[in-house]
């Protein structure tokens, strides 16, 4: 079994926790999704995506010289992730939202906890464990992003320019995952492997909680 296969196998239970979030089941399975929910999703996405490049920079700065090939991979990720938070803000603007208010807003607690765990993992534990977050976010994007964009657009009638984040990541992350698989399979140090698996399990739970929090906050807004 390759390490990438181990990563997929040992995180199955946690991945199912994410994929079984009620809002995901309702959107993908039944095509039911409100504009308030889409705005809430994009808002929380903004609040974690804006940390992607700073986190990647922190990872690269903390890797030892013997992991230079992973630092080079991080540099490639940085180049491709620059500015993605602005795509999300533009999508929100296309939904009729004042994007500057979103920029100045606070994340909900589930999003803040996931971001905090990411920084803690990089700064206190093992910067290599950040690849567990990459695995979770990009793998989820491949499985859900493009399909969700089509369903939400058909249901809500929003313009195509309201889906630049979802549609770009669905295709872009497929390319990233091929690269990621090769990168992970080149990893030989057992501690790094174990830390990446542990981090992936944690991020599946933390990301799943973001989707659950979106449904709760959206239900509250719809009731007002």
C-alpha positions as CSV (number, residue, x, y, z in Angstrom):
1,X,0.0,0.0,0.0
2,X,1.3,3.4,-0.9
3,X,1.2,6.2,1.6
4,X,-1.5,8.0,-0.4
5,X,-3.6,4.8,-0.3
6,X,-3.0,4.6,3.4
7,X,-4.1,8.2,3.8
8,X,-7.3,7.5,1.9
9,X,-8.1,4.3,3.8
10,X,-7.3,5.5,7.3
11,X,-9.4,8.7,7.0
12,X,-12.5,7.1,5.6
13,X,-14.6,7.4,8.8
14,X,-13.7,11.1,9.2
15,X,-14.3,11.8,5.5
16,X,-17.8,10.3,5.9
17,X,-18.4,12.7,8.8
18,X,-17.7,15.6,6.5
19,X,-19.7,14.2,3.5
20,X,-22.7,13.4,5.7
21,X,-23.1,16.9,6.8
22,X,-26.8,17.6,6.3
23,X,-26.3,20.6,4.2
24,X,-24.1,18.6,1.7
25,X,-26.5,15.7,1.6
26,X,-29.4,18.1,0.9
27,X,-27.6,20.1,-1.8
28,X,-26.0,17.2,-3.7
29,X,-28.7,14.6,-3.0
30,X,-31.9,16.7,-3.3
31,X,-30.8,19.9,-5.1
32,X,-32.0,22.0,-2.1
33,X,-29.9,25.1,-1.3
34,X,-30.9,28.6,-0.5
35,X,-29.2,31.9,-1.4
36,X,-28.6,32.6,2.3
37,X,-26.8,29.3,2.6
38,X,-24.6,29.9,-0.5
39,X,-23.7,33.3,0.8
40,X,-22.9,31.8,4.2
41,X,-20.7,29.1,2.6
42,X,-18.8,31.7,0.6
43,X,-18.3,33.9,3.6
44,X,-16.8,31.1,5.7
45,X,-14.7,30.0,2.7
46,X,-13.3,33.5,2.5
47,X,-12.3,33.4,6.1
48,X,-10.3,30.2,5.8
49,X,-9.0,30.6,2.2
50,X,-7.4,34.0,3.0
51,X,-5.1,32.1,5.3
52,X,-3.9,29.5,2.7
53,X,-1.0,31.5,1.4
54,X,0.2,32.7,4.9
55,X,0.0,29.1,6.1
56,X,1.9,27.8,3.1
57,X,4.6,30.4,3.7
58,X,4.9,29.4,7.3
59,X,5.3,25.8,6.3
60,X,8.0,26.6,3.8
61,X,9.9,28.7,6.3
62,X,9.9,25.9,8.9
63,X,11.0,23.0,6.7
64,X,14.6,21.8,7.2
65,X,17.1,21.8,4.3
66,X,16.7,18.0,3.8
67,X,13.1,18.6,2.8
68,X,13.9,21.1,0.1
69,X,11.8,19.2,-2.5
70,X,8.8,19.7,-0.3
71,X,9.6,23.4,0.1
72,X,9.7,23.7,-3.7
73,X,6.2,22.0,-3.8
74,X,5.0,24.5,-1.3
75,X,6.3,27.4,-3.5
76,X,4.3,26.0,-6.4
77,X,1.2,25.8,-4.2
78,X,1.7,29.4,-3.1
79,X,1.9,30.6,-6.7
80,X,-1.3,28.9,-7.6
81,X,-3.2,29.9,-4.5
82,X,-2.5,33.7,-4.6
83,X,-5.6,35.8,-4.6
84,X,-8.2,33.1,-4.4
85,X,-9.9,34.9,-1.5
86,X,-10.6,37.7,-3.9
87,X,-12.4,35.3,-6.2
88,X,-14.7,34.4,-3.3
89,X,-15.4,38.1,-2.6
90,X,-16.2,38.7,-6.2
91,X,-18.6,35.7,-6.2
92,X,-20.3,37.3,-3.1
93,X,-20.6,40.6,-5.0
94,X,-22.3,38.7,-7.8
95,X,-24.8,37.4,-5.3
96,X,-25.6,41.0,-4.3
97,X,-23.5,41.1,-1.1
98,X,-21.2,44.0,-0.1
99,X,-17.9,42.2,-0.3
100,X,-16.2,44.8,1.9
101,X,-18.5,44.0,4.7
102,X,-17.5,40.3,4.4
103,X,-13.9,41.3,4.3
104,X,-14.3,43.1,7.6
105,X,-16.5,40.4,9.2
106,X,-15.4,37.7,11.7
107,X,-15.5,34.0,10.9
108,X,-17.9,31.8,12.8
109,X,-16.4,29.7,15.6
110,X,-16.0,26.5,13.6
111,X,-14.0,28.3,10.9
112,X,-11.9,30.1,13.4
113,X,-11.1,26.8,15.2
114,X,-10.0,25.1,11.9
115,X,-7.8,28.0,11.0
116,X,-6.3,28.1,14.6
117,X,-5.7,24.4,14.4
118,X,-3.9,24.8,11.1
119,X,-1.5,27.4,12.5
120,X,-1.0,25.4,15.7
121,X,-0.1,22.3,13.6
122,X,2.4,24.2,11.5
123,X,4.0,26.3,14.3
124,X,3.9,23.9,17.3
125,X,3.7,20.3,15.9
126,X,5.1,19.5,12.5
127,X,4.9,21.7,9.4
128,X,4.7,18.6,7.2
129,X,1.3,17.8,8.8
130,X,-0.2,20.7,6.9
131,X,-0.3,18.4,3.9
132,X,-3.2,16.7,5.8
133,X,-5.2,19.9,5.3
134,X,-4.3,20.1,1.6
135,X,-5.5,16.5,1.3
136,X,-8.9,17.3,2.9
137,X,-9.6,20.6,1.2
138,X,-8.5,19.7,-2.3
139,X,-10.0,16.2,-2.1
140,X,-13.4,17.6,-1.0
141,X,-13.2,20.2,-3.7
142,X,-12.7,17.5,-6.4
143,X,-15.7,15.5,-5.1
144,X,-18.1,18.3,-4.6
145,X,-17.2,21.7,-6.1
146,X,-18.2,21.4,-9.7
147,X,-21.3,19.4,-9.0
148,X,-22.4,21.7,-6.2
149,X,-21.9,24.8,-8.5
150,X,-24.1,23.3,-11.2
151,X,-26.9,22.3,-8.7
152,X,-26.8,25.7,-6.9
153,X,-26.8,27.7,-10.1
154,X,-29.7,25.7,-11.5
155,X,-31.7,26.1,-8.3
156,X,-31.0,29.7,-7.6
157,X,-30.6,31.1,-11.1
158,X,-27.4,33.0,-10.2
159,X,-25.1,34.3,-13.0
160,X,-22.0,32.2,-13.9
161,X,-19.7,34.9,-12.4
162,X,-21.1,33.9,-8.9
163,X,-19.3,30.6,-9.1
164,X,-15.7,31.4,-10.0
165,X,-14.4,29.9,-6.7
166,X,-16.3,26.6,-6.9
167,X,-15.8,26.0,-10.6
168,X,-12.1,26.9,-10.8
169,X,-11.3,24.7,-7.8
170,X,-13.1,21.7,-9.1
171,X,-10.8,21.5,-12.1
172,X,-7.7,23.0,-10.6
173,X,-7.7,20.7,-7.6
174,X,-7.9,17.6,-9.8
175,X,-4.5,18.6,-11.2
176,X,-3.2,19.4,-7.7
177,X,-4.2,16.0,-6.4
178,X,-2.2,14.1,-9.1
179,X,0.8,16.2,-8.0
180,X,-0.1,15.7,-4.3
181,X,-0.3,11.9,-4.7
182,X,3.2,11.7,-6.2
183,X,4.5,14.0,-3.5
184,X,3.0,12.0,-0.6
185,X,4.2,8.7,-2.1
186,X,7.8,10.0,-2.1
187,X,7.6,10.6,1.7
188,X,9.6,8.0,3.7
189,X,9.8,9.4,7.2
190,X,7.3,7.6,9.4
191,X,6.6,10.5,11.8
192,X,5.7,12.7,8.9
193,X,3.4,10.1,7.5
194,X,1.7,9.6,10.9
195,X,1.3,13.3,11.5
196,X,-0.2,13.9,8.1
197,X,-2.8,11.1,8.7
198,X,-3.6,12.5,12.1
199,X,-4.0,16.0,10.7
200,X,-6.2,14.9,7.9
201,X,-8.5,13.2,10.3
202,X,-8.7,16.3,12.4
203,X,-9.3,18.6,9.4
204,X,-12.2,16.3,8.1
205,X,-13.9,16.9,11.4
206,X,-13.1,20.6,11.6
207,X,-14.2,21.2,8.0
208,X,-17.3,19.1,8.6
209,X,-18.2,21.3,11.5
210,X,-17.9,24.4,9.3
211,X,-20.6,22.9,7.0
212,X,-22.8,22.1,10.0
213,X,-22.3,25.6,11.4
214,X,-23.3,27.1,8.0
215,X,-26.7,25.3,8.2
216,X,-27.3,26.5,11.7
217,X,-26.4,30.1,11.0
218,X,-28.5,30.1,7.8
219,X,-31.5,28.7,9.5
220,X,-31.3,31.5,12.0
221,X,-31.0,34.1,9.2
222,X,-33.9,32.6,7.3
223,X,-36.1,32.8,10.4
224,X,-35.5,36.5,10.8
